[in-house]
Amino acid sequence: MIYDVLVVGGGPAGSTTARECAARGLSVLLIDKAVFPRDKPCGGAVSVRAASLLPFGLDPVIERTAQAIRFSTCRQPRVTQVSKTPLVYFTQRRYLDLFLLEQANKSGAKILEGTAVREMTLPENQKREEVILRAGGASFRGRTLVAADGAAGVTVRMSGIPAPRWRGAALEGNYKISEGFPEKWEDCFAIDTGDIPGGYGWIFPKKDHLNIGVGGLSLGKSGLENKLSSLIRAEGGELSDISDLKGFSLPIQKPGAPIVKGNLLLVGDAAGLVDPYSGEGIHNAMRSGTLAAKHLSRYISGSASDLSGYQREMTQTVLADMAVSLQLFMLIHLLPLWIAERLHHDVGRWPLICRILRGEAQYHDLKAGGPVVWGVLDYFLRPSVFPAVSKILRRLNR
Ligand SMILES: Cc1cc2nc3c(=O)[nH]c(=O)nc-3n(C[C@H](O)[C@H](O)[C@H](O)COP(=O)(O)OP(=O)(O)OC[C@H]3O[C@@H](n4cnc5c(N)ncnc54)[C@H](O)[C@@H]3O)c2cc1C
């Protein structure tokens, strides 16, 4: 059989692409090396903007819902901002990803688990030729291929597509609550900025534990552990109280990097779509999966001659938003206190932050508040200065 779409990877990007393609009537095979439920290093925070991309609710896998954020600077609590409606849902990836995969399967996508893709043949330029994947001792044929195999996936590398990325890293673990869940975390999570280069620390509430983590520009394993220890100590615990400690990379696409090659599309972490400022990856994984399905469907039906529409629409939407996010990222870490005061702690800006988290506004809307200041920042905070900024941040944090 020749499938319309072969998807490698069954995380949020792959399952969303597979479900949306199947719902559009395409034949889809999704292959994942893991057997689900499987875990993935992740805080398990799903913003309302991410959840609202789905045509179904996440209630079966949501453990807590937050309407408030406690902002702190260098572990000193500064302000707790409260919203009238939910901002972020908290889940565990082993439950979320299985649930999303089941929805893809219900829509008609075929799922093959426990099978690692090891080789592929991709036609060079004859886009109408088929793709062949070799996995688990068998071959699978498809008209198109979607790389959704995450930050350490092999598909992009095997395809020869240049994929320049900046790489952050994050480390997280679970702090078990033995007696009575603390009231202060019931519908609130914490973000700590100030001394983590290009990143932040978090405390996310789950059903019976807190997920505590730090992420940012590569600090190395010991650097991340030190920051995580400080965060836990500020809450009265020790690093040794944390179980399931896991780390992984956060891939951020360099502007202009291709996400299409012939009949191959890149989605989610495989495309480097982690939001630089928030570190949120699930939202763009789902967003890219939805757009990929739209353009795959046009291509397969013959109404588009190639898949370049995906690159164009991603550039105008997701990647444009990521460019502003990269500027915020540089600002919050070059001038952490100044920006925290003007953004996180500012009651006047809070409604806009809530609207961004709910998907009712974009990062771009922050610029409306100060066109002159942003004009200057646009000049100085170009993506090309990012490597220099990262160097400064690392030096400052030695
Ligand atoms: C410590 C940490 C905390 C994070 N916290 C958050 C958070 O709270 N909220 C948030 O929004 N984002 C968070 N992120 C980012 C988020 O986890 C990722 O952006 C997101 O998982 C990307 O989804 P994806 O589907 O692209 O890739 P993944 O979720 O990584 O899925 C890739 C899939 O591909 C499969 N695969 C890999 N290689 C092969 C192969 N050769 N053959 C077949 N299958 C293969 C894997 O088994 C996996 O199932 C965090 C990241 C880290 C590292």
The ligand as a Gaussian input file, in Angstrom:
#p B3LYP/6-31G(d) Opt

LIG

0 1
 C       12.657000      19.431000      30.415000
 C       11.666000      19.996000      29.400000
 C       10.481000      20.573000      29.842000
 C        9.548000      21.037000      28.919000
 N        8.363000      21.539000      29.389000
 C        7.421000      21.952000      28.506000
 C        6.136000      22.375000      28.980000
 O        5.852000      22.359000      30.182000
 N        5.218000      22.788000      28.060000
 C        5.499000      22.800000      26.718000
 O        4.644000      23.232000      25.925000
 N        6.695000      22.370000      26.243000
 C        7.650000      21.922000      27.101000
 N        8.838000      21.437000      26.627000
 C        9.019000      21.306000      25.167000
 C        8.180000      20.124000      24.650000
 O        8.442000      18.976000      25.440000
 C        8.508000      19.798000      23.188000
 O        8.572000      21.001000      22.460000
 C        7.436000      18.890000      22.574000
 O        7.473000      17.628000      23.166000
 C        7.622000      18.751000      21.060000
 O        6.729000      17.785000      20.565000
 P        7.103000      16.917000      19.274000
 O        5.902000      16.103000      18.973000
 O        7.694000      17.763000      18.229000
 O        8.303000      15.959000      19.749000
 P        8.353000      14.840000      20.889000
 O        7.310000      15.093000      21.897000
 O        9.764000      14.767000      21.330000
 O        7.966000      13.487000      20.123000
 C        8.850000      12.885000      19.226000
 C        8.457000      11.408000      19.049000
 O        9.275000      10.842000      17.994000
 C        9.622000       9.530000      18.354000
 N       10.835000       9.156000      17.615000
 C       12.077000       9.696000      17.746000
 N       12.936000       9.096000      16.881000
 C       12.216000       8.171000      16.193000
 C       12.539000       7.228000      15.158000
 N       13.768000       7.104000      14.672000
 N       11.548000       6.425000      14.706000
 C       10.297000       6.523000      15.189000
 N        9.940000       7.394000      16.167000
 C       10.882000       8.203000      16.654000
 C        9.798000       9.586000      19.880000
 O        9.655000       8.307000      20.469000
 C        8.689000      10.567000      20.289000
 O        7.498000       9.894000      20.640000
 C        9.807000      20.966000      27.521000
 C       11.012000      20.417000      27.071000
 C       11.931000      19.926000      27.996000
 C       13.217000      19.310000      27.494000

